[in-house]
Amino acid sequence: MQYTPRNERSSAKKILDAFIEEINGLDIEKLDLVKDVPDLFLEKNLTAYIHRNYFGQELSSTRRVYYSKWIV
């Protein structure tokens, strides 16, 4: 996975580049979180997650819809 909006100045990119160099041609799949944002990272979904899991709040019916995919 990569999330490097700062591109060449990114420490995460340097780590990723070093890893890719070390694996010597092994076939891996890169997931760029800037281009392919997981649903949970969308603002409304992440806000619902934070309110429920960190603030211990009951979710409103609207927020429950955003978070319903991850409620266990």
PDB file of N, CA, C and O in Angstrom:
ATOM      1  N   MET A   1       0.847  -1.173   0.000  1.00  0.00           N
ATOM      2  CA  MET A   1       0.000   0.000   0.000  1.00  0.00           C
ATOM      3  C   MET A   1       0.886   1.227   0.000  1.00  0.00           C
ATOM      4  O   MET A   1       1.957   1.244   0.608  1.00  0.00           O
ATOM      5  N   GLN A   2       0.441   2.211  -0.664  1.00  0.00           N
ATOM      6  CA  GLN A   2       1.179   3.454  -0.618  1.00  0.00           C
ATOM      7  C   GLN A   2       0.216   4.618  -0.490  1.00  0.00           C
ATOM      8  O   GLN A   2      -0.875   4.622  -1.060  1.00  0.00           O
ATOM      9  N   TYR A   3       0.644   5.578   0.256  1.00  0.00           N
ATOM     10  CA  TYR A   3      -0.086   6.829   0.409  1.00  0.00           C
ATOM     11  C   TYR A   3       0.986   7.903   0.464  1.00  0.00           C
ATOM     12  O   TYR A   3       1.530   8.214   1.523  1.00  0.00           O
ATOM     13  N   THR A   4       1.269   8.449  -0.678  1.00  0.00           N
ATOM     14  CA  THR A   4       2.407   9.369  -0.762  1.00  0.00           C
ATOM     15  C   THR A   4       2.035  10.644  -1.517  1.00  0.00           C
ATOM     16  O   THR A   4       2.536  10.872  -2.618  1.00  0.00           O
ATOM     17  N   PRO A   5       1.179  11.466  -0.952  1.00  0.00           N
ATOM     18  CA  PRO A   5       0.807  12.690  -1.655  1.00  0.00           C
ATOM     19  C   PRO A   5       1.972  13.668  -1.833  1.00  0.00           C
ATOM     20  O   PRO A   5       1.918  14.549  -2.691  1.00  0.00           O
ATOM     21  N   ARG A   6       3.027  13.513  -1.023  1.00  0.00           N
ATOM     22  CA  ARG A   6       4.180  14.410  -1.158  1.00  0.00           C
ATOM     23  C   ARG A   6       5.174  13.897  -2.188  1.00  0.00           C
ATOM     24  O   ARG A   6       6.178  14.551  -2.469  1.00  0.00           O
ATOM     25  N   ASN A   7       4.895  12.730  -2.747  1.00  0.00           N
ATOM     26  CA  ASN A   7       5.717  12.100  -3.770  1.00  0.00           C
ATOM     27  C   ASN A   7       7.180  11.993  -3.383  1.00  0.00           C
ATOM     28  O   ASN A   7       7.497  11.314  -2.407  1.00  0.00           O
ATOM     29  N   GLU A   8       8.065  12.624  -4.092  1.00  0.00           N
ATOM     30  CA  GLU A   8       9.508  12.442  -3.894  1.00  0.00           C
ATOM     31  C   GLU A   8       9.992  12.881  -2.509  1.00  0.00           C
ATOM     32  O   GLU A   8      11.028  12.397  -2.051  1.00  0.00           O
ATOM     33  N   ARG A   9       9.288  13.766  -1.841  1.00  0.00           N
ATOM     34  CA  ARG A   9       9.694  14.223  -0.501  1.00  0.00           C
ATOM     35  C   ARG A   9       9.187  13.305   0.600  1.00  0.00           C
ATOM     36  O   ARG A   9       9.479  13.525   1.775  1.00  0.00           O
ATOM     37  N   SER A  10       8.433  12.283   0.232  1.00  0.00           N
ATOM     38  CA  SER A  10       7.774  11.417   1.207  1.00  0.00           C
ATOM     39  C   SER A  10       8.712  10.365   1.786  1.00  0.00           C
ATOM     40  O   SER A  10       9.388   9.649   1.047  1.00  0.00           O
ATOM     41  N   SER A  11       8.747  10.280   3.100  1.00  0.00           N
ATOM     42  CA  SER A  11       9.503   9.213   3.764  1.00  0.00           C
ATOM     43  C   SER A  11       8.873   7.851   3.474  1.00  0.00           C
ATOM     44  O   SER A  11       9.582   6.857   3.318  1.00  0.00           O
ATOM     45  N   ALA A  12       7.542   7.808   3.403  1.00  0.00           N
ATOM     46  CA  ALA A  12       6.852   6.556   3.092  1.00  0.00           C
ATOM     47  C   ALA A  12       7.248   6.061   1.704  1.00  0.00           C
ATOM     48  O   ALA A  12       7.410   4.857   1.502  1.00  0.00           O
ATOM     49  N   LYS A  13       7.405   6.963   0.759  1.00  0.00           N
ATOM     50  CA  LYS A  13       7.825   6.572  -0.593  1.00  0.00           C
ATOM     51  C   LYS A  13       9.234   6.002  -0.567  1.00  0.00           C
ATOM     52  O   LYS A  13       9.516   5.030  -1.268  1.00  0.00           O
ATOM     53  N   LYS A  14      10.106   6.574   0.210  1.00  0.00           N
ATOM     54  CA  LYS A  14      11.482   6.053   0.301  1.00  0.00           C
ATOM     55  C   LYS A  14      11.475   4.633   0.865  1.00  0.00           C
ATOM     56  O   LYS A  14      12.219   3.775   0.389  1.00  0.00           O
ATOM     57  N   ILE A  15      10.643   4.380   1.870  1.00  0.00           N
ATOM     58  CA  ILE A  15      10.536   3.039   2.449  1.00  0.00           C
ATOM     59  C   ILE A  15       9.963   2.068   1.422  1.00  0.00           C
ATOM     60  O   ILE A  15      10.470   0.958   1.266  1.00  0.00           O
ATOM     61  N   LEU A  16       8.914   2.480   0.726  1.00  0.00           N
ATOM     62  CA  LEU A  16       8.304   1.635  -0.298  1.00  0.00           C
ATOM     63  C   LEU A  16       9.302   1.324  -1.408  1.00  0.00           C
ATOM     64  O   LEU A  16       9.406   0.176  -1.840  1.00  0.00           O
ATOM     65  N   ASP A  17      10.034   2.329  -1.871  1.00  0.00           N
ATOM     66  CA  ASP A  17      11.034   2.116  -2.926  1.00  0.00           C
ATOM     67  C   ASP A  17      12.120   1.143  -2.474  1.00  0.00           C
ATOM     68  O   ASP A  17      12.544   0.285  -3.249  1.00  0.00           O
ATOM     69  N   ALA A  18      12.570   1.270  -1.239  1.00  0.00           N
ATOM     70  CA  ALA A  18      13.591   0.359  -0.697  1.00  0.00           C
ATOM     71  C   ALA A  18      13.040  -1.066  -0.632  1.00  0.00           C
ATOM     72  O   ALA A  18      13.753  -2.015  -0.958  1.00  0.00           O
ATOM     73  N   PHE A  19      11.801  -1.226  -0.221  1.00  0.00           N
ATOM     74  CA  PHE A  19      11.177  -2.545  -0.158  1.00  0.00           C
ATOM     75  C   PHE A  19      11.102  -3.162  -1.545  1.00  0.00           C
ATOM     76  O   PHE A  19      11.465  -4.324  -1.729  1.00  0.00           O
ATOM     77  N   ILE A  20      10.634  -2.395  -2.519  1.00  0.00           N
ATOM     78  CA  ILE A  20      10.494  -2.906  -3.889  1.00  0.00           C
ATOM     79  C   ILE A  20      11.856  -3.321  -4.436  1.00  0.00           C
ATOM     80  O   ILE A  20      11.972  -4.336  -5.124  1.00  0.00           O
ATOM     81  N   GLU A  21      12.866  -2.550  -4.135  1.00  0.00           N
ATOM     82  CA  GLU A  21      14.216  -2.886  -4.582  1.00  0.00           C
ATOM     83  C   GLU A  21      14.691  -4.201  -3.948  1.00  0.00           C
ATOM     84  O   GLU A  21      15.359  -5.001  -4.605  1.00  0.00           O
ATOM     85  N   GLU A  22      14.350  -4.422  -2.684  1.00  0.00           N
ATOM     86  CA  GLU A  22      14.779  -5.624  -1.961  1.00  0.00           C
ATOM     87  C   GLU A  22      14.096  -6.903  -2.435  1.00  0.00           C
ATOM     88  O   GLU A  22      14.694  -7.977  -2.360  1.00  0.00           O
ATOM     89  N   ILE A  23      12.870  -6.814  -2.917  1.00  0.00           N
ATOM     90  CA  ILE A  23      12.152  -8.036  -3.286  1.00  0.00           C
ATOM     91  C   ILE A  23      12.550  -8.557  -4.665  1.00  0.00           C
ATOM     92  O   ILE A  23      12.073  -9.609  -5.092  1.00  0.00           O
ATOM     93  N   ASN A  24      13.410  -7.838  -5.352  1.00  0.00           N
ATOM     94  CA  ASN A  24      14.013  -8.300  -6.612  1.00  0.00           C
ATOM     95  C   ASN A  24      13.050  -8.943  -7.597  1.00  0.00           C
ATOM     96  O   ASN A  24      13.181 -10.123  -7.922  1.00  0.00           O
ATOM     97  N   GLY A  25      12.095  -8.178  -8.065  1.00  0.00           N
ATOM     98  CA  GLY A  25      11.240  -8.635  -9.146  1.00  0.00           C
ATOM     99  C   GLY A  25      10.070  -9.514  -8.760  1.00  0.00           C
ATOM    100  O   GLY A  25       9.344  -9.972  -9.643  1.00  0.00           O
ATOM    101  N   LEU A  26       9.856  -9.768  -7.480  1.00  0.00           N
ATOM    102  CA  LEU A  26       8.662 -10.518  -7.099  1.00  0.00           C
ATOM    103  C   LEU A  26       7.437  -9.734  -7.545  1.00  0.00           C
ATOM    104  O   LEU A  26       7.418  -8.504  -7.501  1.00  0.00           O
ATOM    105  N   ASP A  27       6.433 -10.453  -7.968  1.00  0.00           N
ATOM    106  CA  ASP A  27       5.210  -9.814  -8.455  1.00  0.00           C
ATOM    107  C   ASP A  27       4.354  -9.408  -7.258  1.00  0.00           C
ATOM    108  O   ASP A  27       3.866 -10.263  -6.518  1.00  0.00           O
ATOM    109  N   ILE A  28       4.175  -8.119  -7.074  1.00  0.00           N
ATOM    110  CA  ILE A  28       3.327  -7.615  -6.002  1.00  0.00           C
ATOM    111  C   ILE A  28       2.305  -6.660  -6.590  1.00  0.00           C
ATOM    112  O   ILE A  28       2.498  -6.094  -7.665  1.00  0.00           O
ATOM    113  N   GLU A  29       1.233  -6.499  -5.871  1.00  0.00           N
ATOM    114  CA  GLU A  29       0.197  -5.550  -6.284  1.00  0.00           C
ATOM    115  C   GLU A  29       0.333  -4.300  -5.438  1.00  0.00           C
ATOM    116  O   GLU A  29       0.363  -4.369  -4.209  1.00  0.00           O
ATOM    117  N   LYS A  30       0.415  -3.157  -6.103  1.00  0.00           N
ATOM    118  CA  LYS A  30       0.478  -1.887  -5.386  1.00  0.00           C
ATOM    119  C   LYS A  30      -0.929  -1.317  -5.281  1.00  0.00           C
ATOM    120  O   LYS A  30      -1.689  -1.321  -6.249  1.00  0.00           O
ATOM    121  N   LEU A  31      -1.257  -0.835  -4.115  1.00  0.00           N
ATOM    122  CA  LEU A  31      -2.529  -0.160  -3.898  1.00  0.00           C
ATOM    123  C   LEU A  31      -2.207   1.270  -3.495  1.00  0.00           C
ATOM    124  O   LEU A  31      -1.650   1.512  -2.424  1.00  0.00           O
ATOM    125  N   ASP A  32      -2.555   2.199  -4.344  1.00  0.00           N
ATOM    126  CA  ASP A  32      -2.310   3.609  -4.087  1.00  0.00           C
ATOM    127  C   ASP A  32      -3.552   4.206  -3.430  1.00  0.00           C
ATOM    128  O   ASP A  32      -4.580   4.382  -4.084  1.00  0.00           O
ATOM    129  N   LEU A  33      -3.457   4.514  -2.147  1.00  0.00           N
ATOM    130  CA  LEU A  33      -4.613   5.008  -1.401  1.00  0.00           C
ATOM    131  C   LEU A  33      -5.051   6.410  -1.814  1.00  0.00           C
ATOM    132  O   LEU A  33      -6.138   6.856  -1.445  1.00  0.00           O
ATOM    133  N   VAL A  34      -4.217   7.098  -2.569  1.00  0.00           N
ATOM    134  CA  VAL A  34      -4.618   8.412  -3.083  1.00  0.00           C
ATOM    135  C   VAL A  34      -5.546   8.228  -4.277  1.00  0.00           C
ATOM    136  O   VAL A  34      -6.507   8.978  -4.444  1.00  0.00           O
ATOM    137  N   LYS A  35      -5.258   7.234  -5.104  1.00  0.00           N
ATOM    138  CA  LYS A  35      -6.053   7.012  -6.318  1.00  0.00           C
ATOM    139  C   LYS A  35      -7.236   6.084  -6.087  1.00  0.00           C
ATOM    140  O   LYS A  35      -8.267   6.217  -6.746  1.00  0.00           O
ATOM    141  N   ASP A  36      -7.096   5.150  -5.161  1.00  0.00           N
ATOM    142  CA  ASP A  36      -8.135   4.160  -4.905  1.00  0.00           C
ATOM    143  C   ASP A  36      -8.451   4.162  -3.410  1.00  0.00           C
ATOM    144  O   ASP A  36      -7.977   3.305  -2.665  1.00  0.00           O
ATOM    145  N   VAL A  37      -9.249   5.127  -2.987  1.00  0.00           N
ATOM    146  CA  VAL A  37      -9.544   5.322  -1.571  1.00  0.00           C
ATOM    147  C   VAL A  37     -10.523   4.258  -1.084  1.00  0.00           C
ATOM    148  O   VAL A  37     -11.618   4.131  -1.633  1.00  0.00           O
ATOM    149  N   PRO A  38     -10.141   3.485  -0.052  1.00  0.00           N
ATOM    150  CA  PRO A  38     -11.092   2.521   0.521  1.00  0.00           C
ATOM    151  C   PRO A  38     -12.305   3.252   1.109  1.00  0.00           C
ATOM    152  O   PRO A  38     -12.184   4.371   1.608  1.00  0.00           O
ATOM    153  N   ASP A  39     -13.462   2.611   1.046  1.00  0.00           N
ATOM    154  CA  ASP A  39     -14.697   3.235   1.541  1.00  0.00           C
ATOM    155  C   ASP A  39     -14.568   3.756   2.970  1.00  0.00           C
ATOM    156  O   ASP A  39     -15.064   4.839   3.284  1.00  0.00           O
ATOM    157  N   LEU A  40     -13.912   2.998   3.828  1.00  0.00           N
ATOM    158  CA  LEU A  40     -13.810   3.410   5.226  1.00  0.00           C
ATOM    159  C   LEU A  40     -13.068   4.732   5.379  1.00  0.00           C
ATOM    160  O   LEU A  40     -13.283   5.439   6.364  1.00  0.00           O
ATOM    161  N   PHE A  41     -12.210   5.082   4.442  1.00  0.00           N
ATOM    162  CA  PHE A  41     -11.432   6.323   4.534  1.00  0.00           C
ATOM    163  C   PHE A  41     -12.171   7.545   3.991  1.00  0.00           C
ATOM    164  O   PHE A  41     -11.655   8.660   4.067  1.00  0.00           O
ATOM    165  N   LEU A  42     -13.369   7.350   3.445  1.00  0.00           N
ATOM    166  CA  LEU A  42     -14.149   8.499   2.992  1.00  0.00           C
ATOM    167  C   LEU A  42     -14.591   9.290   4.220  1.00  0.00           C
ATOM    168  O   LEU A  42     -14.840   8.709   5.276  1.00  0.00           O
ATOM    169  N   GLU A  43     -14.689  10.593   4.088  1.00  0.00           N
ATOM    170  CA  GLU A  43     -14.913  11.474   5.236  1.00  0.00           C
ATOM    171  C   GLU A  43     -16.119  11.064   6.090  1.00  0.00           C
ATOM    172  O   GLU A  43     -15.994  10.952   7.309  1.00  0.00           O
ATOM    173  N   LYS A  44     -17.260  10.842   5.483  1.00  0.00           N
ATOM    174  CA  LYS A  44     -18.469  10.525   6.263  1.00  0.00           C
ATOM    175  C   LYS A  44     -18.313   9.192   6.996  1.00  0.00           C
ATOM    176  O   LYS A  44     -18.720   9.063   8.151  1.00  0.00           O
ATOM    177  N   ASN A  45     -17.725   8.208   6.327  1.00  0.00           N
ATOM    178  CA  ASN A  45     -17.549   6.894   6.948  1.00  0.00           C
ATOM    179  C   ASN A  45     -16.537   6.959   8.084  1.00  0.00           C
ATOM    180  O   ASN A  45     -16.753   6.370   9.143  1.00  0.00           O
ATOM    181  N   LEU A  46     -15.450   7.659   7.874  1.00  0.00           N
ATOM    182  CA  LEU A  46     -14.412   7.767   8.891  1.00  0.00           C
ATOM    183  C   LEU A  46     -14.914   8.544  10.107  1.00  0.00           C
ATOM    184  O   LEU A  46     -14.576   8.210  11.243  1.00  0.00           O
ATOM    185  N   THR A  47     -15.710   9.567   9.872  1.00  0.00           N
ATOM    186  CA  THR A  47     -16.289  10.332  10.970  1.00  0.00           C
ATOM    187  C   THR A  47     -17.201   9.444  11.822  1.00  0.00           C
ATOM    188  O   THR A  47     -17.149   9.494  13.051  1.00  0.00           O
ATOM    189  N   ALA A  48     -18.029   8.640  11.170  1.00  0.00           N
ATOM    190  CA  ALA A  48     -18.900   7.722  11.909  1.00  0.00           C
ATOM    191  C   ALA A  48     -18.065   6.730  12.710  1.00  0.00           C
ATOM    192  O   ALA A  48     -18.386   6.444  13.864  1.00  0.00           O
ATOM    193  N   TYR A  49     -17.017   6.210  12.125  1.00  0.00           N
ATOM    194  CA  TYR A  49     -16.125   5.271  12.811  1.00  0.00           C
ATOM    195  C   TYR A  49     -15.519   5.902  14.065  1.00  0.00           C
ATOM    196  O   TYR A  49     -15.503   5.285  15.130  1.00  0.00           O
ATOM    197  N   ILE A  50     -15.027   7.119  13.935  1.00  0.00           N
ATOM    198  CA  ILE A  50     -14.391   7.809  15.068  1.00  0.00           C
ATOM    199  C   ILE A  50     -15.401   8.069  16.184  1.00  0.00           C
ATOM    200  O   ILE A  50     -15.110   7.841  17.358  1.00  0.00           O
ATOM    201  N   HIS A  51     -16.587   8.546  15.812  1.00  0.00           N
ATOM    202  CA  HIS A  51     -17.601   8.839  16.834  1.00  0.00           C
ATOM    203  C   HIS A  51     -18.017   7.578  17.579  1.00  0.00           C
ATOM    204  O   HIS A  51     -18.219   7.614  18.793  1.00  0.00           O
ATOM    205  N   ARG A  52     -18.145   6.474  16.872  1.00  0.00           N
ATOM    206  CA  ARG A  52     -18.577   5.228  17.520  1.00  0.00           C
ATOM    207  C   ARG A  52     -17.439   4.602  18.324  1.00  0.00           C
ATOM    208  O   ARG A  52     -17.623   4.260  19.492  1.00  0.00           O
ATOM    209  N   ASN A  53     -16.275   4.450  17.711  1.00  0.00           N
ATOM    210  CA  ASN A  53     -15.215   3.653  18.329  1.00  0.00           C
ATOM    211  C   ASN A  53     -14.323   4.435  19.283  1.00  0.00           C
ATOM    212  O   ASN A  53     -13.771   3.850  20.215  1.00  0.00           O
ATOM    213  N   TYR A  54     -14.167   5.713  19.084  1.00  0.00           N
ATOM    214  CA  TYR A  54     -13.278   6.486  19.955  1.00  0.00           C
ATOM    215  C   TYR A  54     -14.022   7.378  20.942  1.00  0.00           C
ATOM    216  O   TYR A  54     -13.572   7.579  22.070  1.00  0.00           O
ATOM    217  N   PHE A  55     -15.159   7.909  20.514  1.00  0.00           N
ATOM    218  CA  PHE A  55     -15.928   8.764  21.408  1.00  0.00           C
ATOM    219  C   PHE A  55     -17.012   7.984  22.139  1.00  0.00           C
ATOM    220  O   PHE A  55     -17.653   8.517  23.045  1.00  0.00           O
ATOM    221  N   GLY A  56     -17.229   6.706  21.749  1.00  0.00           N
ATOM    222  CA  GLY A  56     -18.220   5.856  22.406  1.00  0.00           C
ATOM    223  C   GLY A  56     -19.646   6.323  22.211  1.00  0.00           C
ATOM    224  O   GLY A  56     -20.517   6.018  23.025  1.00  0.00           O
ATOM    225  N   GLN A  57     -19.892   7.052  21.150  1.00  0.00           N
ATOM    226  CA  GLN A  57     -21.225   7.596  20.911  1.00  0.00           C
ATOM    227  C   GLN A  57     -22.090   6.619  20.124  1.00  0.00           C
ATOM    228  O   GLN A  57     -21.604   5.871  19.276  1.00  0.00           O
ATOM    229  N   GLU A  58     -23.380   6.645  20.428  1.00  0.00           N
ATOM    230  CA  GLU A  58     -24.334   5.925  19.594  1.00  0.00           C
ATOM    231  C   GLU A  58     -24.417   6.667  18.268  1.00  0.00           C
ATOM    232  O   GLU A  58     -24.417   7.898  18.235  1.00  0.00           O
ATOM    233  N   LEU A  59     -24.486   5.919  17.183  1.00  0.00           N
ATOM    234  CA  LEU A  59     -24.553   6.564  15.875  1.00  0.00           C
ATOM    235  C   LEU A  59     -25.983   6.967  15.546  1.00  0.00           C
ATOM    236  O   LEU A  59     -26.931   6.231  15.820  1.00  0.00           O
ATOM    237  N   SER A  60     -26.120   8.133  14.960  1.00  0.00           N
ATOM    238  CA  SER A  60     -27.426   8.553  14.456  1.00  0.00           C
ATOM    239  C   SER A  60     -27.789   7.621  13.298  1.00  0.00           C
ATOM    240  O   SER A  60     -26.925   6.916  12.776  1.00  0.00           O
ATOM    241  N   SER A  61     -29.037   7.615  12.901  1.00  0.00           N
ATOM    242  CA  SER A  61     -29.450   6.737  11.800  1.00  0.00           C
ATOM    243  C   SER A  61     -28.686   7.077  10.518  1.00  0.00           C
ATOM    244  O   SER A  61     -28.372   6.188   9.726  1.00  0.00           O
ATOM    245  N   THR A  62     -28.391   8.344  10.317  1.00  0.00           N
ATOM    246  CA  THR A  62     -27.621   8.752   9.137  1.00  0.00           C
ATOM    247  C   THR A  62     -26.207   8.204   9.198  1.00  0.00           C
ATOM    248  O   THR A  62     -25.721   7.621   8.229  1.00  0.00           O
ATOM    249  N   ARG A  63     -25.544   8.390  10.335  1.00  0.00           N
ATOM    250  CA  ARG A  63     -24.165   7.881  10.462  1.00  0.00           C
ATOM    251  C   ARG A  63     -24.140   6.358  10.464  1.00  0.00           C
ATOM    252  O   ARG A  63     -23.173   5.761   9.991  1.00  0.00           O
ATOM    253  N   ARG A  64     -25.166   5.730  10.979  1.00  0.00           N
ATOM    254  CA  ARG A  64     -25.220   4.269  10.986  1.00  0.00           C
ATOM    255  C   ARG A  64     -25.205   3.735   9.555  1.00  0.00           C
ATOM    256  O   ARG A  64     -24.603   2.696   9.286  1.00  0.00           O
ATOM    257  N   VAL A  65     -25.859   4.434   8.649  1.00  0.00           N
ATOM    258  CA  VAL A  65     -25.856   4.035   7.236  1.00  0.00           C
ATOM    259  C   VAL A  65     -24.427   4.083   6.686  1.00  0.00           C
ATOM    260  O   VAL A  65     -24.008   3.170   5.975  1.00  0.00           O
ATOM    261  N   TYR A  66     -23.682   5.136   7.010  1.00  0.00           N
ATOM    262  CA  TYR A  66     -22.312   5.261   6.516  1.00  0.00           C
ATOM    263  C   TYR A  66     -21.427   4.153   7.065  1.00  0.00           C
ATOM    264  O   TYR A  66     -20.532   3.663   6.376  1.00  0.00           O
ATOM    265  N   TYR A  67     -21.680   3.764   8.303  1.00  0.00           N
ATOM    266  CA  TYR A  67     -20.793   2.845   9.013  1.00  0.00           C
ATOM    267  C   TYR A  67     -21.295   1.395   8.993  1.00  0.00           C
ATOM    268  O   TYR A  67     -20.587   0.498   9.452  1.00  0.00           O
ATOM    269  N   SER A  68     -22.491   1.154   8.476  1.00  0.00           N
ATOM    270  CA  SER A  68     -23.138  -0.157   8.594  1.00  0.00           C
ATOM    271  C   SER A  68     -22.297  -1.286   8.012  1.00  0.00           C
ATOM    272  O   SER A  68     -22.397  -2.421   8.477  1.00  0.00           O
ATOM    273  N   LYS A  69     -21.489  -1.011   7.028  1.00  0.00           N
ATOM    274  CA  LYS A  69     -20.666  -2.034   6.383  1.00  0.00           C
ATOM    275  C   LYS A  69     -19.634  -2.613   7.367  1.00  0.00           C
ATOM    276  O   LYS A  69     -19.197  -3.751   7.200  1.00  0.00           O
ATOM    277  N   TRP A  70     -19.242  -1.839   8.388  1.00  0.00           N
ATOM    278  CA  TRP A  70     -18.178  -2.266   9.292  1.00  0.00           C
ATOM    279  C   TRP A  70     -18.663  -2.588  10.710  1.00  0.00           C
ATOM    280  O   TRP A  70     -17.866  -3.015  11.545  1.00  0.00           O
ATOM    281  N   ILE A  71     -19.941  -2.394  10.992  1.00  0.00           N
ATOM    282  CA  ILE A  71     -20.459  -2.690  12.330  1.00  0.00           C
ATOM    283  C   ILE A  71     -20.490  -4.200  12.517  1.00  0.00           C
ATOM    284  O   ILE A  71     -21.025  -4.946  11.697  1.00  0.00           O
ATOM    285  N   VAL A  72     -19.902  -4.615  13.615  1.00  0.00           N
ATOM    286  CA  VAL A  72     -19.858  -6.061  13.910  1.00  0.00           C
ATOM    287  C   VAL A  72     -20.884  -6.381  14.970  1.00  0.00           C
ATOM    288  O   VAL A  72     -21.020  -7.537  15.370  1.00  0.00           O
TER     289      VAL A  72
END
